[in-house]
């Protein structure tokens, strides 16, 4: 199955990618690399460097990949940052997730 993992170059996301690939799935990753790293991914994993807040980019990726599965790991996870920048937190964790959900 073709599986798309958002935030797949991060710590948790890259482990999800490895587990899916280990089970024979064809894995694709969306990550803006703000905290994730390309080095966390195997060379054969396709990385789309995009931000989940970019609705057009997310829709294009979903149309190109046509995944049968999705694992959403992309998020702004810093509690202290969410207190200081609540709108940024909402744009990533709410609007970004809605973009992914709508594209799916």
Secondary structure, 3 states (H helix, E strand, C coil): CEEEEECCCCHHHHHHHHHHHHCCCEEEEEECCCCCCHHHCCCCCEEEECCCCCHHHHHHHHHHHCCCEEEECCCCCCHHHHHHCHHHHHHHHHHHHHHHHHHC
